[in-house]
Amino acid sequence: MTPDATTDTAVLGTPFTFPGGATVKNRLVKAAMSEQLASPAHAPTAELERLYGRWARGGVGLSITGNVMVDRRSIGEPLNVVVEDERDVDGLRRWAAAAKGDDTTAIVQINHPGRQTMTGLSELAVAPSAVQLKMGGAFARPRALTVPEIEEIVWRFAQTAKIVVAAGFDGVQIHAAHGYLISQFLSPRTNVRTDEWGGDASRRRRFLLEVTRAVREAIGPDRILSIKLNSADFQRGGFTEEESLAVIEQLDGERVDLLEISGGTYESPAMSDGGTSASTAEREAFFLEFARRVRDVTTVPLLVTGGFRSAAGMAGAIDGGATDMVGLARPLALEPDLPAALVRDREARSTFELKTIGVKKLDAIADLWWTQHQIHRLGAGREPDPRYGPRRAVLGALRRDGASILRRKRGG
């Protein structure tokens, strides 16, 4: 179905029930973005409470947090929240309560960075194999995980999931995309092991399956279990669409409630570069075409994030069968009330545009820091500032962090 001026957008406001029984109030999802609002000790903060409370009041049906790390020895960014035990459970409870305001459903994205940790940031830079990112010296050189360490990380994902659900969140999303650890296990570029955790496509997907099963066991049958998975890495010799479809087909029997389709890695960031072709941009979403192929191999409900701007485009994607839910990320940094507007007004659309300055090496930095600035305003209890331009974002980042900004990447 191609959306046009007559597209019925009422579907955006309809509830959706997941296979496990949980129901969300509408089809609009606040997708994961890196907030960088944890305390220096990686605990939840009042800023995160204000931020997610604001998004809840904006009318979103499902809210997914930015990635929460499962091991404080291995983090992706300096101010990630880490949950590996119950030391911060009171803060987690307050964060969950705020995120679930206005009948919003809220889940925590749980993650391990693997090799995608900046040089000097983590005590442990580990990966399936000792394959370093080809991004100069910005990222640490990883060592290959031992089998006992792999088994411990599986346990850590389950432990983090159990804690956040006990604190009041409605479930979790396992981050298996964007080149983080699970994605590294899936890719033949980064997993060159020859043991039971690598060597062929079946063994490369074992880590994801073990994590999925452990997390489901930890959170119980009725909590939401989502997985974020790459359609492809968009790199020669990497994780392909055909392999992704095979993984999804196997996940069909693993009691997964929601599958989010994404793509790319830090080395090839399709998740944030505006899509991979003009045709996908015309359909308002980066990964819709692949999502249609996914329908042939799974009954798991789908979430597509990226590129959506109009109520008609979002409703058309749902009515056309490509997706069950629509994810919004950067537009919500500027327009936190957008979900309510989209549900209320068939003519509603986001005014968000990609924030660039015309210098290729700095465009991703400009967009990242512009988004981070708006998120931090919301976390401080202020409204977004549409007058704040991407050049100011780059200059501000240079003043704060100097050349180290070139190492900063978005997690989510």
Residue pairs with C-beta under 8 A, 6 or more apart in sequence:
1 7
1 316
1 319
1 320
1 321
2 316
2 320
3 284
3 310
3 312
3 313
3 315
3 316
3 317
4 312
5 312
7 312
7 315
7 316
7 319
7 346
8 315
8 319
8 346
9 311
9 312
9 314
9 315
9 342
9 346
10 315
11 27
11 315
11 318
11 319
12 26
12 27
12 28
12 311
12 314
12 315
12 318
12 326
12 342
12 343
13 26
13 27
13 343
14 26
14 27
15 23
15 24
15 25
15 26
15 61
16 23
16 24
16 26
16 27
16 61
16 301
16 324
16 325
17 23
18 24
18 224
18 257
18 258
18 301
19 255
19 256
19 257
19 300
19 301
20 221
20 222
20 223
20 224
20 225
20 255
20 257
21 222
22 105
22 170
22 171
22 222
22 223
22 224
22 257
24 61
24 62
24 105
24 325
25 61
25 103
25 104
25 105
26 59
26 60
26 61
26 339
26 343
27 61
27 314
27 318
27 324
27 325
27 326
28 59
28 60
28 61
28 62
28 314
28 325
28 326
28 328
28 339
28 342
28 343
29 60
29 61
29 62
29 63
29 64
29 303
29 305
29 325
29 326
29 327
29 328
30 55
30 60
30 62
30 63
30 64
30 327
30 328
30 329
30 332
30 339
31 64
31 260
31 303
31 305
31 327
31 328
31 329
31 412
32 64
32 65
32 66
32 67
32 109
32 173
32 175
32 228
32 329
32 411
32 412
33 66
33 329
33 330
33 333
33 371
33 375
33 410
33 412
34 66
34 67
34 77
34 80
34 372
34 410
34 411
34 412
35 48
35 51
35 65
35 66
35 79
35 375
35 379
36 77
36 78
36 79
36 80
36 372
36 375
36 376
37 45
37 47
37 48
37 51
37 79
37 375
37 376
37 379
38 44
38 45
38 48
38 79
38 80
38 81
38 82
39 45
39 79
40 79
42 69
42 72
42 75
42 79
42 80
42 81
42 82
43 81
43 87
43 88
43 91
44 81
44 88
44 91
44 92
44 94
44 95
45 91
45 379
46 94
47 376
47 379
47 380
48 81
48 95
48 98
48 379
49 94
49 95
49 97
49 98
50 98
50 378
50 379
50 380
50 381
51 375
51 378
51 379
52 63
52 65
52 95
52 98
52 99
52 106
53 98
53 99
53 101
54 336
54 378
55 63
55 99
55 104
55 332
55 336
55 378
56 63
56 98
56 99
56 100
56 101
56 102
56 104
56 106
57 101
57 102
57 336
57 337
58 332
58 336
58 337
58 338
58 339
58 340
59 102
59 337
59 338
59 339
59 340
59 341
59 342
59 343
60 104
60 328
60 332
60 339
61 104
61 105
61 325
61 339
62 104
62 105
62 106
62 107
62 325
63 99
63 104
63 105
63 106
63 107
64 106
64 107
64 108
64 109
64 173
64 226
65 81
65 99
65 106
65 107
65 108
65 109
66 80
66 81
66 109
66 411
66 412
67 76
67 80
67 109
67 110
67 111
67 175
67 180
67 411
67 412
68 80
68 81
68 82
68 83
68 108
68 109
68 110
68 111
68 160
68 164
69 75
69 76
69 80
69 81
69 82
69 83
69 110
69 111
69 112
69 113
70 82
70 83
70 84
70 110
70 111
70 112
70 153
70 156
70 157
70 159
70 160
71 82
71 84
71 112
71 124
71 153
71 156
72 82
72 84
73 122
73 123
73 124
74 112
74 113
74 114
74 117
74 122
74 123
74 124
74 125
74 126
75 82
75 113
75 117
75 121
75 122
76 111
76 113
76 116
76 117
76 180
76 411
77 118
77 121
77 408
77 409
77 411
78 121
80 411
83 92
83 108
83 110
83 160
83 163
83 164
84 156
84 159
84 160
85 159
85 163
86 163
89 163
89 166
89 167
92 163
92 164
92 167
92 168
92 169
93 167
93 168
95 167
96 106
96 164
96 167
96 168
96 169
97 168
99 106
99 169
100 106
100 168
100 169
100 170
105 170
105 224
106 169
106 170
107 169
107 170
107 171
107 172
107 173
107 224
107 226
108 160
108 161
108 164
108 169
108 171
108 172
108 173
109 172
109 173
109 174
109 175
109 228
109 412
110 157
110 160
110 161
110 164
110 172
110 173
110 174
110 175
110 215
111 175
111 180
111 181
111 411
112 153
112 156
112 157
112 180
112 181
112 182
113 122
113 180
113 181
113 411
114 126
114 127
114 128
114 142
114 180
114 181
114 184
115 125
115 126
115 127
115 131
115 132
115 133
115 139
115 140
115 142
115 181
115 184
115 190
116 133
116 139
116 179
116 180
116 266
116 409
117 125
117 139
117 140
118 138
118 139
118 140
118 407
119 137
119 138
119 139
119 140
119 407
120 140
121 140
122 140
125 139
125 140
125 141
125 142
125 143
126 142
126 143
126 144
126 145
126 149
127 142
127 143
127 144
127 145
127 181
127 184
127 190
128 144
128 145
128 181
128 184
128 185
128 190
128 191
128 192
128 193
128 197
128 198
128 207
129 144
129 190
129 191
129 192
129 193
129 198
130 141
130 142
130 143
130 144
131 142
131 189
131 190
131 192
132 139
132 140
132 141
132 142
133 139
133 266
133 267
134 267
135 266
135 267
138 406
138 407
139 266
139 407
144 193
145 153
147 195
147 196
147 197
150 197
150 207
153 181
153 211
154 207
154 210
154 211
154 214
155 214
157 174
157 211
157 214
157 215
158 211
158 214
158 215
158 217
158 218
159 218
160 172
161 172
161 215
161 218
161 219
162 218
162 219
164 172
165 171
165 172
165 218
165 219
165 220
165 223
170 223
170 224
171 219
171 223
171 224
171 225
171 226
171 257
172 215
172 219
172 223
172 224
172 225
172 226
173 226
173 227
173 228
173 258
173 260
174 182
174 208
174 211
174 212
174 215
174 225
174 226
174 227
174 228
175 182
175 228
175 412
176 182
176 183
176 186
176 208
176 227
176 228
176 229
176 230
177 183
177 228
177 229
177 230
177 260
177 262
177 263
177 271
178 228
178 230
178 262
178 264
178 265
178 266
178 269
178 271
178 411
178 412
179 187
179 190
179 233
179 264
179 265
179 266
179 267
180 411
182 207
182 208
182 211
183 190
183 230
183 233
183 239
183 265
184 190
184 191
185 191
185 197
185 198
185 204
185 205
185 206
185 207
185 208
186 204
186 205
186 207
186 208
186 230
186 239
186 243
186 247
187 204
187 233
187 238
187 239
188 201
188 204
188 237
188 238
188 239
189 233
189 235
189 237
189 238
189 239
191 197
191 198
191 204
192 198
193 199
193 203
195 203
196 203
196 206
197 203
197 204
197 206
197 207
198 204
201 243
201 246
205 246
205 247
205 250
208 227
208 247
208 251
209 250
209 251
209 254
212 225
212 227
212 251
212 254
212 256
213 254
215 225
216 225
216 254
216 255
219 225
221 255
224 257
224 258
225 255
225 256
225 257
225 258
226 256
226 257
226 258
226 259
226 260
226 303
227 251
227 256
227 258
227 259
227 260
228 260
228 262
229 244
229 247
229 248
229 259
229 260
229 261
229 262
230 239
230 244
230 262
230 263
230 264
230 265
231 241
231 244
231 261
231 262
231 263
231 287
231 290
232 238
232 239
232 240
232 241
232 244
232 263
232 290
233 239
233 240
233 263
233 264
233 265
233 268
234 263
234 264
234 265
234 268
234 270
234 276
235 265
235 267
235 268
238 265
238 268
241 290
241 293
244 290
245 293
245 294
245 297
248 259
248 294
248 297
248 298
248 300
249 297
249 298
251 259
251 298
251 300
252 297
252 298
252 299
252 300
256 300
257 300
257 301
258 300
258 301
258 302
258 303
258 324
258 325
259 294
259 298
259 300
259 301
259 302
259 303
260 302
260 303
260 304
260 305
260 327
261 287
261 290
261 291
261 294
261 302
261 303
261 304
261 305
261 323
262 271
262 287
262 305
262 306
263 270
263 271
263 276
263 286
263 287
263 290
264 270
264 271
264 272
264 273
266 409
269 364
269 409
270 276
270 286
271 286
271 306
272 364
272 367
272 410
273 364
274 281
274 286
274 307
274 354
275 281
275 286
275 306
275 307
276 286
279 289
280 286
280 287
280 288
280 289
280 307
281 307
283 289
283 313
283 317
284 307
284 308
284 309
284 310
284 313
284 314
284 317
285 304
285 306
285 307
285 308
285 313
285 317
285 322
285 323
286 304
286 306
286 307
287 304
287 305
287 306
288 304
288 317
288 322
288 323
291 302
291 304
291 322
291 323
292 321
292 322
294 302
295 302
295 321
295 322
301 324
301 325
302 322
302 323
302 324
302 325
303 323
303 324
303 325
303 326
303 327
304 317
304 322
304 323
304 325
304 326
304 327
305 326
305 327
305 328
305 329
306 327
306 329
308 314
308 317
308 326
308 327
308 328
308 350
309 331
309 349
309 350
309 352
310 348
310 349
310 350
311 342
311 345
311 346
311 347
311 348
311 349
312 346
314 326
314 342
317 323
317 326
318 324
318 325
318 326
328 338
328 339
328 350
329 412
330 352
330 367
330 371
331 338
331 350
331 352
332 338
332 339
333 371
333 374
333 375
333 378
333 384
334 350
334 351
334 352
334 374
334 384
334 386
335 341
335 350
335 351
335 352
335 384
336 378
336 384
338 348
338 350
341 348
342 348
354 367
355 366
355 367
355 370
355 371
355 389
355 390
355 393
356 363
356 366
356 367
356 390
357 363
357 366
357 390
357 391
357 394
361 406
362 394
365 393
365 394
365 397
365 405
365 406
365 408
366 390
366 391
366 393
366 394
367 390
368 408
368 409
368 410
369 390
369 393
369 394
369 396
369 397
369 405
369 408
370 388
370 389
370 390
370 393
371 410
372 393
373 385
373 388
373 393
373 396
374 384
374 385
374 388
377 383
377 384
377 385
378 384
394 405
397 405
397 408
398 405
401 408
